[in-house]
Amino acid sequence: MTLPISIIIPTFNEEKYLPKLLKSIENQTQLPAEVIVADAFSLDRTRQIARNWGCKIVNGGIPPKARNNGAVIASQSLLLFLDADVVLPRRFLEDTFAEMTQRKLDIASCYVKPISSLKIDAILHNMVNYYFKITHKFMPHVPGFCIFARKSIHQKIKGFDENLVLAEDHDYVQRAKKVGKFAYLNSYKIPVSVRRLNHDGRLNIALKYIAVELHLIFIGKVRKDIFNYKLGDHTHV
């Protein structure tokens, strides 16, 4: 059975990680109808890899722009935004789609777990999960590397805000929640790479995320690059 899902993956120089994700998609017990790679003009073999795996390719850019560009050409009723450094468990699509259908959800995400054996990484990700859990009713957050959204909802809220530098994923779900039903899925935690933690340092990343959250609470949306975020800055890790 093919699921009515369009997977959308923003990329920039992802030749190291993209094959692992695409292989995990290929190995799913139920396949998505299509995979779209929104590429920000990679300098490596990213586009060639995407073509070899039969993906649709569209020009990308910063993550919100890439996701929006992918959604424009998506043919299916359910969108799944993933980052190139996640790896899906074998029954991920089958079970999450069934749960979304059973719970009649319009927007959803998964709690996260690190692809790492380090205890500190498990602790940090569990702290993130707990924060997401206690804030999801009044100030929902989602990790941008795993967002399910009905295409009708995406279109109704006019997609991701391309003027935001950071936390566009949180802004997206907060707007989407006003017009659709949102929840975290119980089926799976999404496995994600810790490459950014390795590259930038765990303390630096933790402090940066706390600073971003305080900015969102007390000042508002992040429209200027005051936190020095660089797309693909960690791709060589």
C-alpha positions as CSV (number, residue, x, y, z in Angstrom):
1,M,0.0,0.0,0.0
2,T,1.3,3.5,-0.9
3,L,0.5,6.1,1.6
4,P,-0.9,9.6,0.5
5,I,2.2,11.3,1.9
6,S,4.6,13.7,0.2
7,I,7.9,13.8,2.1
8,I,9.7,17.1,1.8
9,I,13.4,17.3,2.6
10,P,15.3,20.6,2.6
11,T,19.0,20.0,1.7
12,F,22.3,21.8,1.4
13,N,25.5,19.7,0.9
14,E,23.9,16.6,2.3
15,E,25.7,13.8,0.4
16,K,26.8,12.2,3.6
17,Y,23.4,12.0,5.3
18,L,20.7,12.0,2.6
19,P,21.4,8.4,1.4
20,K,20.8,7.1,4.9
21,L,17.4,8.8,5.1
22,L,16.4,7.8,1.6
23,K,17.4,4.2,2.4
24,S,15.3,4.2,5.5
25,I,12.3,5.5,3.4
26,E,12.9,2.8,0.8
27,N,12.8,0.2,3.6
28,Q,9.4,1.3,5.0
29,T,6.7,-1.2,5.4
30,Q,4.4,1.2,3.6
31,L,5.9,3.7,1.2
32,P,5.1,7.4,0.7
33,A,3.6,8.4,-2.7
34,E,6.6,10.7,-3.3
35,V,9.8,12.2,-1.9
36,I,10.7,15.8,-2.7
37,V,14.1,17.2,-2.2
38,A,14.2,21.0,-1.9
39,D,17.9,21.7,-2.5
40,A,19.7,25.0,-1.8
41,F,22.1,24.7,-4.7
42,S,24.4,22.1,-3.1
43,L,28.0,22.1,-4.1
44,D,28.4,18.3,-3.6
45,R,26.5,15.3,-5.0
46,T,23.2,15.9,-3.1
47,R,21.1,16.5,-6.3
48,Q,22.6,13.6,-8.1
49,I,21.9,11.3,-5.1
50,A,18.3,12.6,-5.0
51,R,17.9,11.9,-8.7
52,N,19.3,8.4,-8.4
53,W,16.8,7.6,-5.7
54,G,13.9,8.9,-7.8
55,C,13.1,12.0,-5.8
56,K,11.5,15.0,-7.2
57,I,13.8,18.0,-7.0
58,V,12.9,21.6,-6.5
59,N,15.1,24.6,-5.7
60,G,15.3,25.4,-2.0
61,G,17.0,27.9,0.2
62,I,16.7,28.7,3.9
63,P,14.6,25.9,5.6
64,P,11.2,27.8,5.5
65,K,11.6,28.6,1.8
66,A,12.7,25.1,1.0
67,R,9.8,23.5,2.8
68,N,7.3,25.9,1.1
69,N,8.8,25.3,-2.4
70,G,8.5,21.5,-1.8
71,A,4.9,21.9,-0.6
72,V,4.0,23.8,-3.8
73,I,4.7,20.8,-6.0
74,A,3.5,18.1,-3.5
75,S,0.7,16.0,-4.9
76,Q,-0.5,14.4,-1.7
77,S,-3.0,15.4,1.0
78,L,-0.5,14.9,3.8
79,L,2.9,16.6,4.0
80,L,5.8,15.3,6.1
81,F,8.7,17.6,6.5
82,L,12.0,15.9,7.4
83,D,15.6,17.0,7.6
84,A,18.3,15.0,5.8
85,D,19.9,13.7,9.0
86,V,17.0,11.7,10.4
87,V,16.7,8.0,9.9
88,L,13.2,6.5,10.0
89,P,12.4,3.2,11.9
90,R,11.1,0.6,9.5
91,R,7.4,0.9,10.5
92,F,7.5,4.7,11.0
93,L,5.3,5.8,8.1
94,E,2.8,3.0,8.5
95,D,2.3,3.5,12.3
96,T,2.4,7.3,12.4
97,F,-0.1,7.6,9.5
98,A,-2.4,5.1,11.2
99,E,-2.2,7.1,14.5
100,M,-2.8,10.4,12.7
101,T,-5.9,8.9,11.0
102,Q,-7.2,7.3,14.2
103,R,-6.8,10.5,16.2
104,K,-8.0,12.7,13.3
105,L,-5.0,15.0,13.5
106,D,-4.2,17.8,11.1
107,I,-0.8,18.7,12.4
108,A,1.5,16.4,14.3
109,S,5.1,15.8,15.3
110,C,7.2,13.3,17.3
111,Y,9.3,13.5,20.4
112,V,13.0,13.1,19.6
113,K,15.8,10.8,20.4
114,P,19.5,11.2,19.5
115,I,21.4,8.9,17.2
116,S,24.1,8.7,19.9
117,S,25.3,6.5,22.7
118,L,26.3,9.4,24.9
119,K,24.3,9.7,28.1
120,I,24.5,13.5,27.9
121,D,22.7,13.5,24.5
122,A,19.9,11.3,25.9
123,I,19.5,13.7,28.8
124,L,19.5,16.8,26.6
125,H,16.9,15.3,24.2
126,N,14.7,14.1,27.1
127,M,14.8,17.7,28.5
128,V,13.6,19.0,25.1
129,N,10.9,16.4,25.0
130,Y,9.7,17.3,28.5
131,Y,9.6,21.0,27.6
132,F,7.6,20.3,24.4
133,K,5.2,18.2,26.4
134,I,4.4,20.8,29.1
135,T,4.1,23.6,26.6
136,H,2.2,21.9,23.8
137,K,-1.3,23.2,24.8
138,F,-0.5,26.9,25.1
139,M,2.7,27.4,23.2
140,P,3.3,24.4,21.0
141,H,6.8,23.6,19.6
142,V,7.8,21.1,17.0
143,P,11.3,20.0,15.8
144,G,11.5,21.2,12.2
145,F,13.0,17.9,11.2
146,C,9.7,16.1,11.7
147,I,6.4,17.9,11.0
148,F,3.2,16.3,9.6
149,A,0.7,18.7,8.2
150,R,-2.4,18.3,6.0
151,K,-1.7,20.2,2.8
152,S,-5.0,22.0,3.2
153,I,-3.8,23.4,6.6
154,H,-0.4,24.3,5.1
155,Q,-2.2,26.3,2.4
156,K,-4.6,27.9,4.8
157,I,-1.9,29.4,6.9
158,K,0.2,30.2,3.8
159,G,3.0,27.9,4.8
160,F,6.2,28.7,6.7
161,D,7.1,32.3,7.4
162,E,10.1,32.9,5.1
163,N,11.0,36.1,7.0
164,L,11.9,34.2,10.1
165,V,15.6,33.4,10.7
166,L,15.0,30.9,13.5
167,A,12.0,29.0,15.2
168,E,9.9,29.1,12.0
169,D,8.9,25.6,12.9
170,H,7.4,26.7,16.2
171,D,5.7,29.6,14.5
172,Y,4.3,27.3,11.9
173,V,2.7,24.9,14.4
174,Q,1.3,27.7,16.5
175,R,-0.5,29.2,13.6
176,A,-1.6,25.8,12.3
177,K,-3.0,24.8,15.7
178,K,-5.5,27.7,15.4
179,V,-7.1,26.1,12.3
180,G,-6.5,22.4,12.9
181,K,-6.1,19.6,15.5
182,F,-2.5,19.2,16.7
183,A,-0.8,16.6,18.9
184,Y,2.4,14.7,19.5
185,L,2.4,11.2,18.2
186,N,2.9,8.3,20.6
187,S,4.0,5.8,17.9
188,Y,7.6,6.7,17.7
189,K,10.3,9.1,18.8
190,I,12.2,10.4,15.7
191,P,15.9,9.5,15.6
192,V,18.0,12.5,14.8
193,S,21.7,13.1,14.2
194,V,23.7,15.0,16.9
195,R,26.1,16.4,14.3
196,R,25.2,20.0,15.2
197,L,26.0,19.3,18.8
198,N,29.3,17.7,17.8
199,H,30.2,20.7,15.7
200,D,29.0,23.6,17.8
201,G,29.3,22.1,21.2
202,R,26.5,20.9,23.5
203,L,26.8,23.8,26.0
204,N,26.8,26.4,23.1
205,I,23.8,24.8,21.5
206,A,21.9,24.5,24.8
207,L,22.5,28.2,25.6
208,K,21.6,29.3,22.1
209,Y,18.3,27.4,22.2
210,I,17.5,28.9,25.6
211,A,18.3,32.4,24.3
212,V,16.0,31.8,21.3
213,E,13.2,30.6,23.6
214,L,13.6,33.7,25.8
215,H,13.5,35.9,22.7
216,L,10.3,34.2,21.6
217,I,8.6,34.7,25.0
218,F,9.7,38.2,25.8
219,I,10.5,39.9,22.5
220,G,8.8,37.9,19.8
221,K,9.7,36.2,16.5
222,V,13.3,36.0,15.4
223,R,13.5,38.1,12.2
224,K,17.2,39.0,12.4
225,D,20.2,36.7,12.4
226,I,21.3,37.7,15.9
227,F,22.1,34.1,16.8
228,N,24.5,33.5,13.9
229,Y,22.6,30.5,12.4
230,K,24.2,29.2,9.2
231,L,22.5,26.7,6.9
232,G,24.8,23.7,6.3
233,D,27.4,25.0,8.7
234,H,27.7,21.5,10.2
235,T,27.5,19.5,7.0
236,H,31.1,18.3,7.1
237,V,30.7,16.7,10.5
